[in-house]
Amino acid sequence: MTKPNHHIFVCGSFRANGTPQGVCAKSGSGALMQYLEEELSNRGLGDVAISSTGCLKVCDRGPAVVVYPENWWFGHIDSEEAIDEVIDSIERGSPSPTHVIN
Ligand code: FES
């Protein structure tokens, strides 16, 4: 495997101290990961990796997604259309203003 050019981190709400799941997992971030993987494949973006993370500490704007190395943070990624905007951002080279967290 070659190193990815982009890495999408999807909040999975994991917390080391065992506190209850946060908003991202409850809002279906896990289910959206399958769509994200399929859509990246459909678009031929084999240089983009996906990982699930612990709580990203922006729970009030969850489900949250971060793209590196761009350091783009996106909130309210709760639909396939919102995922499309994240992928569009990578393809375009600039973050979607609709969901970006500044
Ligand atoms: S649970 Fe996702 S940001 Fe906290």
Residues whose N, C-alpha, C, O or C-beta is under 5 A from the ligand:
A	BS01	FES	C11 S13 G22 V23 C24 C55 L56 K57 V58 C59 G62 A64
